[in-house]
Structures are given as structure tokens and as C-alpha cells.
Amino acid sequence: MIIDCHYHLETKALSIKELIKKMDESGVEKVALMGSLINPFPEPPKPLISLLHFLITHSSTRFIAKMLVSNFTDEGIKILGKSMPIFHDPDNKVVFAAVDKHPDRFLGWVFVNPKGEKDPIKEFEKYKDNKGFIGVKAHPFWNHHTPAELAPVAKRLAETGKPMLIHVGFGEEGNYHALLKEAPDLKLILAHAGFPLYSETWQAVSGKKNVFVDLSQTSYVNEKIIKDAVAALSPDQCLYGTDGPYGFHGDDGKFDYGLIKRWIEKLFADKGAQKRLLGENFAEIAGL
């Protein structure tokens, strides 16, 4: 089974019907949905993204990349010169409505924010018994909280055996070690190949049985980063995801849903490695 472990339900960018069509065209059987944090925005220029990849994966230039990706304003975050509001409480209700309507295609992450208006534990309790419930998602980077602030819900989540997926940031917003100290049994997935520290993160988590990275989002990964992450961690610690509908666009002018899957298939000729990366790992982690 091929499973995209990381996709934001944003129907203004891609309708559910369009998403399912792209899944079928790409050979993806299931997608793990989560709420949207931001309205659709233009596709970033590929040369700019290539520069960002270089800057952020080299420790000596990472401070420059940090200025580019941490460009927060009072309204949200600045993308391509435009301030975009960040949603502090992404909508779990619409996610699980889609999961209930298409149980054979969709799974659902419960999005939580300890600094939002909705209590993380109450949100978790509301959806944890849904048949499509897959785990808890949080965004310490954009929602400006530390991973350790997720400890109360992480402890409850660990009891279910389901994973937590987080997009960490810089400094204390990236201190996932403190979260694991509070919830040592938690299955933790670090988004975007371990952004923003990449190789330092791979070294820190290599061989840990309960820590993984997903290989999602063309703004944060490319073929080299994916290849290097898998080499550092092994195919067993890496997961296929897209972070759609955000990222590079295809010929139709919309999100190129199959791009990262094509990269993985190109980079890893071994069918066993492909199977682990494209679905087996996530199915095992999530108990599917």
C-alpha cells in the first residue's frame, strides 16, 4: 500500500475530487489528511528554492536561510513578499468529514496547538475513536510553541500507539528531545527530512526505533536531500509524504502531486526500499 503521510486539506487549492484523481494517477492508495494552516499562495520560483536548499543544509549558511523562512509579521508569515495569515486552530472537523466520506482513501491527523483556542487534549479525545484517526499533528515552528508544550497530549497519544507528526523550528521550537523526555514511548515523526537541521538531526536520531522523518515538501527537500536522509537513517526511518497542496506545480498549473513519489522511485531502484519508504513504514508505525 502506498500512503502519503502528510497532506493538508485545502480545497481552495485542490478539491477533494481533484485530489483523489491525482492520487489515482500517481498510484497512491491512501492519504493522511490534516487541517490547513494557510491560504493558497503562488508557487515559489525554483531557483529561489534551490538556493534555500543549499543555504539551509549547510550549517555555515543556515543563518541566512533562517532569515528567509522565519520572516514572521504581526499578521502571519511573509511569503514572496506578501504577508499571509497563519491559522492557529486548523479545522479538524472538515478533515474527519472527508475521512468519513472516503474511508478507503483518507486517514486523519488531529491538528493541535497548545497556544491556540482549542484545548489539545479535548481535540484529541474528540477524534481518537474515529476509524480513520491516524495520530496528532502540530507545528511548533509557525505556531510558536515548543515541542515540550505538547507533552500532555503526547502522553495520551502514546497510550494509543499512534504517532505524532511535528514541524519543528529553530532553537527551543526545535527541541524535540525535551518532548521525548516527557513522553519516551511516543512515536515521533519529524517533518520535511528533519528541517531545519537536517544532517545534525539525522545523526541525533539515527537508529532510534521511535523517531522518523518524512520526506515531504519541495520547499524543504529535493532529490539530494532525500537521498542523503535515507542514507543516513536507512529506509526504515523515512516516510513518503507530499505536504500538498503546497509545493511545485505541474503542467496543469496545480500542485504536482506525484513529484516526490517519482523522485523516490528514481532514487531507490531496490523495490524493497521503495516499499518501505512509500508505505510499509507508515503502515507499521500507525498500526494499519
C-alpha positions as CSV (number, residue, x, y, z in Angstrom):
1,M,0.0,0.0,0.0
2,I,1.3,3.4,-1.0
3,I,0.5,6.1,1.7
4,D,1.1,9.8,1.6
5,C,1.6,10.5,5.3
6,H,1.4,14.3,5.1
7,Y,-1.2,16.3,3.2
8,H,-3.1,19.5,4.2
9,L,-6.8,19.5,3.2
10,E,-7.1,22.9,1.4
11,T,-9.9,22.7,-1.1
12,K,-9.3,26.2,-2.4
13,A,-6.1,24.9,-3.9
14,L,-7.2,21.4,-4.8
15,S,-10.7,19.9,-4.3
16,I,-11.3,16.5,-2.8
17,K,-12.3,15.2,-6.3
18,E,-9.1,16.6,-7.8
19,L,-7.0,15.2,-5.0
20,I,-8.5,11.7,-5.5
21,K,-7.9,11.9,-9.3
22,K,-4.3,12.9,-8.7
23,M,-3.9,10.1,-6.2
24,D,-5.2,7.6,-8.8
25,E,-2.9,9.0,-11.5
26,S,0.1,8.7,-9.2
27,G,-0.8,5.3,-7.8
28,V,-1.3,6.5,-4.2
29,E,-3.9,4.5,-2.3
30,K,-4.3,6.5,0.9
31,V,-3.5,10.0,2.1
32,A,-3.3,11.1,5.7
33,L,-5.1,14.5,5.8
34,M,-4.6,17.4,8.2
35,G,-6.0,20.8,8.5
36,S,-4.7,23.8,6.6
37,L,-2.5,26.5,8.3
38,I,-2.5,29.0,5.5
39,N,-4.4,30.0,2.4
40,P,-3.0,29.0,-1.0
41,F,0.0,31.0,-2.2
42,P,1.9,31.3,-5.5
43,E,4.4,28.6,-6.4
44,P,7.9,29.8,-5.3
45,P,10.4,30.2,-8.1
46,K,12.6,27.0,-8.4
47,P,15.9,28.9,-8.4
48,L,15.0,30.5,-5.1
49,I,14.1,27.2,-3.6
50,S,17.3,25.7,-4.9
51,L,19.2,28.5,-3.1
52,L,17.2,27.9,0.1
53,H,18.1,24.1,0.0
54,F,21.8,24.9,-0.3
55,L,21.7,27.6,2.5
56,I,19.8,25.6,5.0
57,T,21.6,22.3,4.6
58,H,25.0,23.9,5.3
59,S,25.5,24.9,8.9
60,S,27.7,27.8,7.9
61,T,25.0,29.5,5.8
62,R,21.9,28.3,7.8
63,F,21.5,31.7,9.5
64,I,20.8,33.2,6.1
65,A,18.1,30.6,5.3
66,K,16.6,31.2,8.7
67,M,16.0,34.8,7.8
68,L,14.2,33.7,4.7
69,V,11.9,31.1,6.3
70,S,11.4,32.8,9.6
71,N,10.1,36.0,8.1
72,F,7.1,36.4,10.5
73,T,4.9,39.5,10.7
74,D,2.1,40.6,13.1
75,E,-0.4,39.0,10.6
76,G,1.4,35.7,10.0
77,I,4.4,34.9,7.7
78,K,5.7,36.7,4.7
79,I,5.9,34.5,1.6
80,L,7.3,36.0,-1.7
81,G,6.9,39.5,-0.2
82,K,3.3,39.0,0.8
83,S,2.1,38.6,4.4
84,M,-0.1,35.5,4.8
85,P,-2.2,34.9,7.9
86,I,-1.4,31.6,9.8
87,F,-4.4,29.7,11.2
88,H,-3.8,28.9,14.8
89,D,-6.6,26.3,15.0
90,P,-6.7,24.3,11.8
91,D,-10.1,22.7,11.2
92,N,-10.2,19.1,12.3
93,K,-13.9,18.9,11.6
94,V,-13.6,19.2,7.8
95,V,-10.7,16.7,7.8
96,F,-12.7,14.0,9.6
97,A,-15.8,14.7,7.5
98,A,-13.6,13.9,4.4
99,V,-12.2,10.8,6.2
100,D,-15.7,9.6,7.0
101,K,-16.9,10.2,3.4
102,H,-13.9,8.4,1.8
103,P,-12.7,5.9,4.4
104,D,-11.0,3.8,1.8
105,R,-8.8,6.7,0.6
106,F,-8.3,9.1,3.6
107,L,-6.9,8.9,7.1
108,G,-7.0,11.9,9.5
109,W,-4.5,13.7,11.7
110,V,-5.8,15.7,14.6
111,F,-4.1,19.1,14.5
112,V,-3.4,20.7,17.9
113,N,-1.8,23.9,19.0
114,P,-1.1,24.4,22.7
115,K,-1.2,28.2,22.2
116,G,-4.5,28.1,20.2
117,E,-8.0,28.5,21.4
118,K,-8.8,24.8,21.3
119,D,-7.5,22.5,24.0
120,P,-5.2,19.9,22.5
121,I,-6.4,17.1,24.8
122,K,-10.1,17.8,24.1
123,E,-9.4,17.8,20.3
124,F,-7.6,14.5,20.6
125,E,-10.4,13.0,22.7
126,K,-13.0,14.2,20.2
127,Y,-11.5,12.3,17.3
128,K,-9.3,9.5,18.7
129,D,-12.0,6.8,18.3
130,N,-12.7,7.7,14.7
131,K,-11.8,4.7,12.5
132,G,-9.6,6.9,10.3
133,F,-7.8,8.6,13.1
134,I,-4.0,8.3,12.4
135,G,-2.4,10.5,15.1
136,V,-1.7,14.1,16.1
137,K,-0.1,16.8,14.1
138,A,1.5,20.1,15.4
139,H,3.5,22.9,14.0
140,P,5.9,24.3,16.7
141,F,7.6,26.5,14.0
142,W,4.7,28.5,12.7
143,N,2.5,28.4,15.8
144,H,5.4,29.4,18.0
145,H,5.4,26.8,20.8
146,T,8.0,24.4,22.0
147,P,7.6,20.7,21.3
148,A,7.7,20.1,25.1
149,E,4.4,22.0,25.4
150,L,2.8,19.1,23.5
151,A,3.7,16.7,26.3
152,P,0.2,16.4,27.9
153,V,-1.4,15.3,24.6
154,A,1.7,13.3,23.6
155,K,1.4,11.1,26.7
156,R,-2.2,10.4,26.0
157,L,-1.4,9.7,22.3
158,A,1.4,7.3,23.2
159,E,-1.1,5.1,25.0
160,T,-2.9,4.6,21.7
161,G,0.2,3.6,19.8
162,K,-0.4,6.2,17.2
163,P,2.3,8.7,16.1
164,M,2.8,12.4,16.4
165,L,4.0,14.5,13.3
166,I,5.6,17.8,14.1
167,H,7.2,20.6,12.0
168,V,9.9,21.9,14.3
169,G,11.6,25.2,14.1
170,F,14.8,26.8,15.3
171,G,16.1,27.0,18.9
172,E,13.6,25.8,21.5
173,E,10.9,25.5,18.9
174,G,13.1,22.6,17.5
175,N,13.8,20.9,20.8
176,Y,12.0,17.6,20.2
177,H,14.4,15.9,22.7
178,A,12.5,17.6,25.6
179,L,9.2,16.2,24.2
180,L,10.6,12.7,24.0
181,K,12.0,13.0,27.6
182,E,8.4,13.7,28.8
183,A,6.8,11.1,26.5
184,P,9.5,8.4,25.9
185,D,7.1,5.9,24.4
186,L,5.8,8.4,21.7
187,K,6.3,7.6,18.1
188,L,7.6,10.8,16.7
189,I,7.8,11.9,13.0
190,L,9.8,15.0,12.2
191,A,8.5,16.7,9.1
192,H,10.5,17.6,6.0
193,A,13.5,15.4,6.4
194,G,14.3,16.8,9.8
195,F,14.1,20.5,8.9
196,P,15.8,22.8,9.8
197,L,18.9,21.0,11.0
198,Y,18.9,18.1,8.5
199,S,22.2,16.2,8.9
200,E,22.5,17.1,12.6
201,T,19.0,15.7,13.2
202,W,19.8,12.6,11.2
203,Q,22.9,12.0,13.4
204,A,20.9,12.6,16.6
205,V,18.0,10.2,15.8
206,S,19.8,7.5,13.7
207,G,18.8,4.1,14.9
208,K,16.1,5.3,17.3
209,K,13.2,2.9,17.0
210,N,10.5,5.5,17.7
211,V,11.8,8.6,15.7
212,F,11.3,9.0,12.0
213,V,11.4,11.7,9.3
214,D,9.0,12.3,6.5
215,L,10.3,13.3,3.0
216,S,7.7,16.0,2.2
217,Q,7.5,19.5,0.7
218,T,9.5,20.6,-2.3
219,S,10.4,23.8,-0.5
220,Y,12.3,21.8,2.1
221,V,13.5,18.7,0.2
222,N,15.0,17.8,-3.2
223,E,16.4,14.6,-4.6
224,K,19.8,15.1,-2.9
225,I,18.3,15.8,0.5
226,I,16.0,12.7,0.2
227,K,18.9,10.5,-0.9
228,D,21.1,11.8,1.9
229,A,18.4,11.4,4.6
230,V,17.8,7.8,3.6
231,A,21.5,7.0,3.5
232,A,21.9,8.5,7.0
233,L,18.9,6.9,8.6
234,S,18.1,3.8,6.4
235,P,14.8,3.3,4.5
236,D,13.2,2.1,7.7
237,Q,13.3,5.5,9.4
238,C,12.0,7.6,6.4
239,L,8.4,8.1,5.2
240,Y,6.8,9.3,2.0
241,G,4.8,12.5,2.2
242,T,3.9,15.4,0.0
243,D,2.8,18.4,2.2
244,G,0.4,19.1,-0.6
245,P,-1.3,21.1,-2.0
246,Y,1.7,23.3,-1.3
247,G,4.9,22.9,-3.5
248,F,5.9,22.8,-7.1
249,H,3.2,22.8,-9.7
250,G,2.6,20.6,-12.7
251,D,1.6,21.2,-16.3
252,D,-2.0,21.8,-15.2
253,G,-0.9,24.8,-13.0
254,K,-1.8,23.0,-9.8
255,F,0.2,21.0,-7.2
256,D,2.3,18.3,-8.8
257,Y,1.1,15.6,-6.6
258,G,3.2,12.8,-8.0
259,L,6.6,14.6,-7.9
260,I,8.1,13.3,-4.7
261,K,6.9,9.8,-5.3
262,R,8.6,9.9,-8.7
263,W,11.8,11.1,-7.0
264,I,11.8,8.2,-4.6
265,E,11.1,5.7,-7.3
266,K,14.0,7.2,-9.3
267,L,16.5,7.3,-6.4
268,F,15.9,3.9,-5.0
269,A,15.8,1.1,-7.5
270,D,15.6,-1.5,-4.9
271,K,11.9,-2.5,-4.7
272,G,12.1,-3.4,-1.0
273,A,13.4,0.1,-0.1
274,Q,10.7,1.6,-2.2
275,K,8.0,-0.3,-0.4
276,R,9.4,0.6,3.0
277,L,9.6,4.3,2.1
278,L,6.3,4.6,0.2
279,G,4.0,2.9,2.7
280,E,5.1,0.0,4.7
281,N,6.9,2.1,7.3
282,F,4.0,4.3,7.9
283,A,1.5,1.5,8.0
284,E,3.5,-0.2,10.7
285,I,4.0,3.0,12.7
286,A,0.3,3.8,12.6
287,G,-0.9,0.3,13.1
288,L,-2.8,0.0,9.8
